[in-house]
Amino acid sequence: MSADLLQSIKAGVDEFVALRRDLHRHPELGLAEHRTAAIIARCLREWGYEVCEGLAGTGVVGTLRRGSGARRLGLRADMDALPIQEAGNRSWGSVHDGVMHACGHDGHTAMLLCAARHLATDAKFDGTLHLIFQPAEEHPGGARPMIEQGLFRRFPCDAVFAMHNMPGVAQGRLLFHAGPALASSDDVTITLEGKGGHGAIPQQAADPIVAAAGIVLALQTIVSRNVDPQQAAIVTVGVLQAGQANNVIPATARLELSVRALHPEVRALLQQRIQEIVTAQAQSYGVHAQVAYRQDIPVLVNSVAETEFARAVGIELLGEAACGQGQQLLGSDDFAVMLAHCPGSYILIGNGDGAGSCMVHNPGYDFNDDNVAVGAAYWVRLTERFLASPCQHSTSTPCPST
């Protein structure tokens, strides 16, 4: 039955591969996914879904109800692109300078739309399905405003699932990890205010560049000397801006940090030590520091029951050899915000591990079109199992606790 499902979806997948490539040619940044959202909404309406548009500006939710079942399932796909200039000469390459789908969200959208049509025309289930097309996963984050604007109040879910491609893993292989799976992601901006002056008379200035250099080096001791070596943490200084001339000591300098952790207590420790070190280092150099610390995305935690259920669905569809144990990663995804409000799981699907495979957020990246059918078939089977009538549940496809 699972082989028949996959073959059935493969038979009609070409138009969704074409759709994926169309989305790739016309990428849109976070909260500006107007064309993408309009395509999604039109397709869902044509297939009989109730459609809500405008959550978080460009978010779309499609709802399909079958039977009298009380269970409710959410499936999420992200839609936005990145501010990266695409490399290569693909016929479906981006037509917008400086914007490209460098993370595969075009593919995630195509997979869920492919599943949506099959679910509307051929699938059998008993309950309510909500398809969540989220804007701005990359920046500035669309999950939180969708929730604040009533996502789970208007479209309640007993569980919510998402899938993301993973370069370096064999195409179509599924990875599952219960518990903390992706890191929190916090943004820090440090402004140093010194006293400008002539480069030949440094004793009459308070140099924020020297202070910034000291802060950069001191920040690296947090992970090496304050965090438990068995815990994962990252403090990256990605921006250091100061000065415009080599003989002028500037009055200000600015640093921007990306801070990541896999456990809330480590996250809190990083914030405490960054603020303490920056303040003390700045004072020692005779400059003043302002620290703007923004806790952005929480640790993504996959609930155990839903993850085991998702794994069982993957094994049923593709076989045990195609389903592996995922590792904790220091990347982040604001699907974590949804999981903080609703149990569920974030699944990885291999994007390919050959010589031509390319990591996400790279100008040469492209989504593997062979995953459109696999991902769609997985969503269909997961929906049928999660929203099965009680008599359809079996020990091989467990129903997660909610």
QUIZIPE-V408915 format. One record per pair of residues at least 24 apart in sequence whose C-alpha atoms are under 8 Angstrom apart, sorted by the first residue. I is the first residue (numbers start at 1). J is the second residue. D is the distance in whole Angstrom. If there is no record, write none. Layout:
i=I j=J d=D
i=I j=J d=D
//
This chain:
i=2 j=316 d=7
i=2 j=317 d=5
i=2 j=318 d=8
i=2 j=381 d=8
i=3 j=317 d=7
i=5 j=377 d=7
i=6 j=373 d=7
i=6 j=374 d=7
i=6 j=377 d=6
i=9 j=114 d=8
i=9 j=118 d=8
i=9 j=373 d=6
i=9 j=376 d=8
i=9 j=377 d=7
i=10 j=373 d=5
i=13 j=114 d=7
i=13 j=372 d=7
i=13 j=373 d=6
i=16 j=110 d=6
i=16 j=111 d=8
i=16 j=113 d=8
i=16 j=114 d=6
i=16 j=372 d=7
i=17 j=110 d=7
i=17 j=369 d=6
i=17 j=372 d=7
i=19 j=110 d=7
i=20 j=106 d=6
i=20 j=107 d=6
i=20 j=109 d=8
i=20 j=110 d=5
i=21 j=92 d=6
i=21 j=106 d=8
i=22 j=92 d=7
i=23 j=106 d=6
i=24 j=92 d=6
i=24 j=93 d=7
i=24 j=94 d=6
i=24 j=100 d=7
i=24 j=101 d=6
i=24 j=106 d=6
i=25 j=92 d=5
i=25 j=93 d=5
i=25 j=94 d=4
i=25 j=95 d=6
i=25 j=96 d=8
i=25 j=100 d=8
i=26 j=94 d=6
i=26 j=95 d=6
i=26 j=96 d=7
i=27 j=80 d=7
i=27 j=81 d=6
i=27 j=94 d=7
i=27 j=96 d=7
i=27 j=99 d=6
i=27 j=100 d=6
i=27 j=101 d=6
i=28 j=80 d=6
i=28 j=81 d=5
i=28 j=82 d=8
i=28 j=99 d=7
i=28 j=100 d=8
i=29 j=80 d=5
i=29 j=81 d=5
i=29 j=82 d=6
i=29 j=83 d=7
i=29 j=99 d=7
i=29 j=136 d=7
i=30 j=80 d=5
i=30 j=81 d=7
i=30 j=135 d=6
i=30 j=136 d=4
i=30 j=137 d=7
i=30 j=138 d=7
i=30 j=139 d=6
i=30 j=140 d=7
i=30 j=141 d=8
i=30 j=142 d=8
i=31 j=56 d=7
i=31 j=57 d=6
i=31 j=58 d=6
i=31 j=80 d=8
i=31 j=135 d=6
i=31 j=136 d=5
i=31 j=142 d=8
i=32 j=58 d=7
i=33 j=58 d=6
i=33 j=79 d=7
i=33 j=80 d=6
i=33 j=135 d=7
i=34 j=58 d=6
i=36 j=79 d=7
i=37 j=133 d=8
i=40 j=113 d=8
i=43 j=113 d=8
i=44 j=113 d=8
i=44 j=116 d=7
i=44 j=117 d=8
i=47 j=117 d=6
i=47 j=120 d=6
i=47 j=121 d=8
i=48 j=120 d=7
i=49 j=120 d=8
i=55 j=145 d=8
i=55 j=146 d=5
i=55 j=149 d=7
i=55 j=151 d=8
i=56 j=135 d=7
i=56 j=142 d=6
i=56 j=145 d=5
i=56 j=146 d=5
i=56 j=149 d=7
i=58 j=134 d=8
i=58 j=135 d=6
i=59 j=132 d=8
i=59 j=133 d=6
i=59 j=134 d=5
i=59 j=135 d=5
i=59 j=146 d=7
i=60 j=132 d=6
i=60 j=133 d=5
i=60 j=134 d=7
i=61 j=130 d=6
i=61 j=131 d=5
i=61 j=132 d=5
i=61 j=133 d=6
i=62 j=130 d=6
i=62 j=131 d=5
i=62 j=132 d=7
i=63 j=128 d=7
i=63 j=129 d=6
i=63 j=130 d=5
i=63 j=131 d=6
i=64 j=120 d=8
i=64 j=128 d=6
i=64 j=129 d=5
i=64 j=130 d=7
i=65 j=126 d=8
i=65 j=127 d=6
i=65 j=128 d=4
i=65 j=129 d=6
i=66 j=125 d=6
i=66 j=126 d=5
i=66 j=127 d=5
i=66 j=128 d=6
i=67 j=125 d=7
i=67 j=126 d=5
i=67 j=127 d=6
i=68 j=126 d=6
i=68 j=127 d=6
i=69 j=126 d=5
i=69 j=127 d=4
i=69 j=128 d=7
i=69 j=387 d=8
i=69 j=389 d=7
i=70 j=127 d=6
i=70 j=128 d=7
i=71 j=126 d=8
i=71 j=127 d=5
i=71 j=128 d=6
i=71 j=157 d=8
i=71 j=158 d=7
i=71 j=387 d=6
i=72 j=127 d=6
i=72 j=128 d=5
i=72 j=129 d=6
i=72 j=130 d=8
i=72 j=156 d=7
i=72 j=157 d=5
i=72 j=158 d=5
i=72 j=159 d=7
i=72 j=387 d=7
i=73 j=128 d=6
i=73 j=129 d=5
i=73 j=130 d=6
i=73 j=157 d=5
i=73 j=158 d=6
i=73 j=159 d=6
i=73 j=160 d=6
i=73 j=383 d=7
i=73 j=386 d=7
i=73 j=387 d=7
i=74 j=129 d=6
i=74 j=130 d=5
i=74 j=131 d=6
i=74 j=132 d=7
i=74 j=157 d=6
i=74 j=158 d=8
i=74 j=159 d=6
i=74 j=160 d=4
i=74 j=161 d=6
i=75 j=112 d=8
i=75 j=129 d=8
i=75 j=130 d=6
i=75 j=131 d=5
i=75 j=132 d=6
i=75 j=160 d=6
i=75 j=161 d=5
i=75 j=162 d=6
i=75 j=379 d=8
i=76 j=112 d=8
i=76 j=131 d=6
i=76 j=132 d=4
i=76 j=133 d=6
i=76 j=134 d=7
i=76 j=160 d=7
i=76 j=161 d=6
i=76 j=162 d=5
i=76 j=163 d=8
i=77 j=105 d=7
i=77 j=108 d=6
i=77 j=109 d=6
i=77 j=112 d=7
i=77 j=132 d=6
i=77 j=133 d=5
i=77 j=134 d=6
i=77 j=162 d=6
i=77 j=163 d=7
i=78 j=105 d=6
i=78 j=108 d=7
i=78 j=109 d=7
i=78 j=133 d=6
i=78 j=134 d=5
i=78 j=135 d=6
i=78 j=136 d=8
i=78 j=137 d=6
i=79 j=105 d=5
i=79 j=106 d=6
i=79 j=108 d=8
i=79 j=109 d=6
i=79 j=133 d=7
i=79 j=134 d=6
i=79 j=135 d=5
i=79 j=136 d=7
i=79 j=137 d=8
i=80 j=105 d=6
i=80 j=106 d=8
i=80 j=135 d=6
i=80 j=136 d=5
i=80 j=137 d=7
i=80 j=138 d=7
i=81 j=105 d=7
i=81 j=138 d=7
i=82 j=138 d=7
i=82 j=361 d=8
i=84 j=361 d=8
i=84 j=362 d=8
i=84 j=363 d=6
i=85 j=363 d=6
i=86 j=363 d=5
i=86 j=364 d=6
i=87 j=363 d=5
i=87 j=364 d=5
i=88 j=364 d=6
i=100 j=363 d=8
i=101 j=366 d=8
i=102 j=360 d=6
i=102 j=361 d=5
i=102 j=362 d=6
i=102 j=363 d=7
i=102 j=364 d=8
i=102 j=365 d=6
i=102 j=366 d=7
i=103 j=360 d=5
i=103 j=361 d=6
i=103 j=365 d=7
i=103 j=366 d=8
i=103 j=367 d=8
i=104 j=164 d=8
i=104 j=165 d=7
i=104 j=360 d=8
i=104 j=366 d=7
i=104 j=367 d=5
i=106 j=367 d=8
i=107 j=367 d=6
i=107 j=368 d=8
i=107 j=369 d=7
i=107 j=371 d=8
i=107 j=372 d=7
i=108 j=163 d=7
i=108 j=164 d=7
i=108 j=165 d=8
i=108 j=372 d=8
i=109 j=133 d=7
i=110 j=372 d=7
i=111 j=371 d=8
i=111 j=372 d=5
i=111 j=373 d=7
i=111 j=375 d=6
i=111 j=376 d=5
i=112 j=375 d=8
i=112 j=376 d=6
i=112 j=379 d=7
i=113 j=376 d=8
i=114 j=372 d=7
i=114 j=373 d=8
i=114 j=376 d=6
i=115 j=376 d=4
i=115 j=377 d=7
i=115 j=379 d=6
i=115 j=380 d=6
i=116 j=380 d=8
i=118 j=380 d=7
i=119 j=380 d=6
i=123 j=380 d=7
i=123 j=384 d=7
i=124 j=384 d=6
i=124 j=388 d=8
i=125 j=383 d=7
i=125 j=384 d=5
i=125 j=385 d=8
i=125 j=387 d=5
i=125 j=388 d=5
i=125 j=389 d=7
i=126 j=387 d=5
i=126 j=388 d=6
i=126 j=389 d=6
i=127 j=387 d=6
i=127 j=388 d=8
i=128 j=387 d=8
i=129 j=383 d=8
i=130 j=155 d=7
i=130 j=157 d=8
i=137 j=333 d=7
i=137 j=334 d=6
i=137 j=335 d=8
i=138 j=333 d=8
i=141 j=334 d=6
i=142 j=334 d=8
i=143 j=334 d=6
i=143 j=335 d=6
i=143 j=337 d=6
i=143 j=338 d=6
i=144 j=334 d=8
i=144 j=337 d=6
i=144 j=338 d=8
i=147 j=338 d=8
i=157 j=342 d=7
i=158 j=342 d=7
i=158 j=343 d=7
i=158 j=402 d=6
i=159 j=306 d=7
i=159 j=342 d=6
i=159 j=343 d=5
i=159 j=344 d=5
i=159 j=402 d=7
i=160 j=338 d=8
i=160 j=339 d=7
i=160 j=342 d=7
i=160 j=343 d=6
i=160 j=344 d=5
i=160 j=345 d=7
i=161 j=344 d=5
i=161 j=345 d=5
i=161 j=346 d=6
i=161 j=347 d=8
i=162 j=335 d=8
i=162 j=345 d=7
i=162 j=346 d=5
i=162 j=347 d=6
i=163 j=346 d=6
i=163 j=347 d=5
i=163 j=348 d=6
i=163 j=349 d=7
i=164 j=346 d=8
i=164 j=347 d=6
i=164 j=348 d=5
i=164 j=349 d=6
i=165 j=348 d=6
i=165 j=349 d=5
i=165 j=350 d=6
i=165 j=351 d=6
i=165 j=367 d=8
i=166 j=348 d=6
i=166 j=349 d=6
i=166 j=350 d=5
i=166 j=351 d=5
i=166 j=352 d=8
i=166 j=359 d=8
i=166 j=360 d=8
i=167 j=350 d=6
i=167 j=351 d=5
i=167 j=352 d=6
i=167 j=353 d=6
i=167 j=357 d=6
i=167 j=358 d=6
i=167 j=359 d=5
i=167 j=360 d=7
i=168 j=350 d=7
i=168 j=351 d=7
i=168 j=352 d=6
i=168 j=353 d=4
i=168 j=354 d=8
i=168 j=357 d=7
i=168 j=358 d=8
i=168 j=359 d=7
i=169 j=349 d=8
i=169 j=350 d=4
i=169 j=351 d=6
i=169 j=352 d=5
i=169 j=353 d=5
i=170 j=350 d=5
i=170 j=351 d=6
i=170 j=352 d=4
i=170 j=353 d=5
i=170 j=354 d=8
i=171 j=349 d=7
i=171 j=350 d=4
i=171 j=351 d=5
i=171 j=352 d=4
i=171 j=353 d=7
i=171 j=368 d=8
i=171 j=370 d=8
i=171 j=371 d=7
i=172 j=322 d=8
i=172 j=349 d=6
i=172 j=350 d=5
i=172 j=351 d=7
i=172 j=352 d=8
i=172 j=370 d=8
i=172 j=371 d=6
i=172 j=374 d=6
i=172 j=375 d=8
i=173 j=322 d=5
i=173 j=323 d=6
i=173 j=324 d=7
i=173 j=349 d=6
i=173 j=350 d=5
i=174 j=314 d=7
i=174 j=322 d=6
i=174 j=323 d=5
i=174 j=324 d=6
i=174 j=347 d=7
i=174 j=348 d=6
i=174 j=349 d=5
i=174 j=350 d=6
i=175 j=323 d=6
i=175 j=324 d=5
i=175 j=325 d=5
i=175 j=326 d=5
i=175 j=347 d=6
i=175 j=348 d=5
i=175 j=349 d=6
i=175 j=350 d=8
i=176 j=307 d=7
i=176 j=310 d=8
i=176 j=311 d=6
i=176 j=323 d=8
i=176 j=324 d=6
i=176 j=325 d=5
i=176 j=326 d=5
i=176 j=346 d=8
i=176 j=347 d=6
i=176 j=348 d=7
i=177 j=302 d=7
i=177 j=307 d=7
i=177 j=325 d=6
i=177 j=326 d=5
i=177 j=327 d=7
i=177 j=328 d=8
i=177 j=347 d=8
i=178 j=301 d=7
i=178 j=302 d=5
i=178 j=303 d=6
i=178 j=304 d=5
i=178 j=307 d=6
i=178 j=308 d=8
i=178 j=345 d=8
i=179 j=301 d=5
i=179 j=302 d=5
i=179 j=303 d=6
i=179 j=304 d=7
i=180 j=262 d=6
i=180 j=263 d=7
i=180 j=299 d=7
i=180 j=300 d=6
i=180 j=301 d=4
i=180 j=302 d=6
i=180 j=328 d=7
i=181 j=262 d=8
i=181 j=299 d=8
i=181 j=300 d=6
i=181 j=301 d=6
i=181 j=302 d=7
i=181 j=327 d=7
i=181 j=328 d=5
i=181 j=329 d=6
i=182 j=262 d=7
i=182 j=299 d=6
i=182 j=300 d=5
i=182 j=301 d=7
i=182 j=328 d=6
i=182 j=329 d=5
i=182 j=330 d=6
i=182 j=331 d=6
i=182 j=332 d=5
i=182 j=333 d=7
i=183 j=260 d=6
i=183 j=261 d=5
i=183 j=262 d=5
i=183 j=263 d=8
i=183 j=298 d=7
i=183 j=299 d=5
i=183 j=300 d=6
i=183 j=329 d=7
i=183 j=330 d=5
i=183 j=331 d=6
i=183 j=332 d=5
i=184 j=259 d=8
i=184 j=260 d=5
i=184 j=261 d=5
i=184 j=262 d=6
i=184 j=263 d=8
i=184 j=267 d=7
i=184 j=296 d=8
i=184 j=297 d=5
i=184 j=298 d=4
i=184 j=299 d=4
i=184 j=300 d=7
i=184 j=330 d=8
i=184 j=332 d=6
i=185 j=258 d=7
i=185 j=259 d=6
i=185 j=260 d=5
i=185 j=261 d=7
i=185 j=295 d=7
i=185 j=296 d=6
i=185 j=297 d=5
i=185 j=298 d=7
i=185 j=299 d=8
i=185 j=332 d=6
i=186 j=258 d=6
i=186 j=259 d=5
i=186 j=260 d=6
i=186 j=293 d=7
i=186 j=294 d=6
i=186 j=295 d=5
i=186 j=296 d=5
i=186 j=297 d=7
i=187 j=256 d=7
i=187 j=257 d=6
i=187 j=258 d=5
i=187 j=259 d=6
i=187 j=293 d=6
i=187 j=294 d=5
i=187 j=295 d=7
i=187 j=296 d=7
i=188 j=256 d=6
i=188 j=257 d=5
i=188 j=258 d=7
i=188 j=259 d=8
i=188 j=291 d=7
i=188 j=292 d=6
i=188 j=293 d=5
i=188 j=294 d=6
i=189 j=254 d=7
i=189 j=255 d=6
i=189 j=256 d=5
i=189 j=257 d=6
i=189 j=291 d=6
i=189 j=292 d=5
i=189 j=293 d=7
i=190 j=254 d=6
i=190 j=255 d=5
i=190 j=256 d=6
i=190 j=289 d=7
i=190 j=290 d=6
i=190 j=291 d=5
i=190 j=292 d=6
i=191 j=252 d=7
i=191 j=253 d=6
i=191 j=254 d=5
i=191 j=255 d=7
i=191 j=289 d=6
i=191 j=290 d=5
i=191 j=291 d=7
i=192 j=252 d=5
i=192 j=253 d=5
i=192 j=254 d=6
i=192 j=282 d=7
i=192 j=287 d=7
i=192 j=288 d=6
i=192 j=289 d=5
i=192 j=290 d=7
i=193 j=251 d=6
i=193 j=252 d=5
i=193 j=253 d=7
i=193 j=287 d=6
i=193 j=288 d=5
i=193 j=289 d=6
i=194 j=250 d=8
i=194 j=251 d=5
i=194 j=252 d=6
i=194 j=286 d=7
i=194 j=287 d=5
i=194 j=288 d=6
i=195 j=249 d=8
i=195 j=250 d=7
i=195 j=251 d=5
i=195 j=252 d=8
i=195 j=287 d=8
i=196 j=248 d=7
i=196 j=249 d=5
i=196 j=250 d=5
i=196 j=251 d=4
i=196 j=252 d=8
i=197 j=248 d=6
i=197 j=249 d=5
i=197 j=250 d=7
i=197 j=251 d=8
i=198 j=247 d=6
i=198 j=248 d=5
i=198 j=249 d=6
i=199 j=246 d=7
i=199 j=247 d=4
i=199 j=248 d=5
i=199 j=249 d=6
i=200 j=247 d=7
i=202 j=249 d=8
i=205 j=249 d=7
i=206 j=251 d=8
i=206 j=285 d=7
i=206 j=286 d=6
i=206 j=287 d=6
i=207 j=249 d=6
i=207 j=250 d=7
i=207 j=251 d=7
i=207 j=285 d=8
i=207 j=287 d=7
i=208 j=250 d=7
i=208 j=251 d=7
i=208 j=252 d=6
i=208 j=253 d=6
i=208 j=285 d=8
i=208 j=287 d=7
i=209 j=242 d=7
i=209 j=249 d=8
i=209 j=250 d=8
i=209 j=252 d=8
i=209 j=253 d=6
i=210 j=285 d=8
i=211 j=281 d=7
i=211 j=282 d=6
i=211 j=285 d=6
i=211 j=287 d=7
i=212 j=240 d=8
i=212 j=253 d=7
i=212 j=254 d=8
i=212 j=255 d=8
i=212 j=282 d=8
i=214 j=281 d=7
i=215 j=277 d=7
i=215 j=278 d=6
i=215 j=281 d=6
i=215 j=282 d=8
i=218 j=277 d=7
i=219 j=274 d=7
i=219 j=277 d=7
i=222 j=270 d=7
i=222 j=273 d=7
i=222 j=274 d=8
i=227 j=266 d=7
i=227 j=269 d=8
i=231 j=262 d=8
i=231 j=266 d=8
i=232 j=261 d=6
i=232 j=262 d=6
i=232 j=330 d=8
i=233 j=259 d=8
i=233 j=260 d=6
i=233 j=261 d=5
i=233 j=262 d=7
i=233 j=266 d=7
i=233 j=330 d=8
i=234 j=258 d=8
i=234 j=259 d=6
i=234 j=260 d=5
i=234 j=261 d=7
i=235 j=259 d=5
i=235 j=260 d=7
i=260 j=330 d=7
i=261 j=299 d=7
i=261 j=330 d=7
i=262 j=299 d=6
i=262 j=330 d=7
i=263 j=299 d=7
i=264 j=299 d=7
i=297 j=332 d=7
i=297 j=333 d=7
i=297 j=334 d=6
i=297 j=336 d=7
i=297 j=337 d=7
i=298 j=334 d=8
i=298 j=336 d=6
i=298 j=337 d=7
i=299 j=332 d=8
i=299 j=336 d=6
i=300 j=332 d=7
i=300 j=333 d=7
i=300 j=334 d=8
i=300 j=335 d=7
i=300 j=336 d=4
i=300 j=337 d=8
i=300 j=339 d=7
i=300 j=340 d=8
i=301 j=336 d=7
i=301 j=339 d=7
i=301 j=340 d=8
i=301 j=345 d=8
i=302 j=339 d=7
i=302 j=343 d=7
i=302 j=344 d=6
i=302 j=345 d=5
i=302 j=346 d=7
i=303 j=343 d=6
i=303 j=344 d=6
i=303 j=345 d=6
i=305 j=400 d=5
i=305 j=401 d=6
i=306 j=343 d=7
i=306 j=344 d=5
i=306 j=345 d=6
i=306 j=400 d=5
i=306 j=401 d=8
i=307 j=344 d=7
i=307 j=345 d=5
i=308 j=400 d=8
i=309 j=397 d=7
i=309 j=398 d=6
i=309 j=399 d=7
i=309 j=400 d=6
i=310 j=345 d=7
i=310 j=382 d=7
i=312 j=396 d=7
i=312 j=397 d=6
i=312 j=398 d=7
i=313 j=378 d=7
i=313 j=381 d=7
i=313 j=382 d=6
i=313 j=385 d=8
i=313 j=397 d=6
i=314 j=378 d=7
i=316 j=397 d=8
i=317 j=377 d=8
i=317 j=378 d=7
i=317 j=381 d=7
i=343 j=402 d=7
i=349 j=375 d=8
//
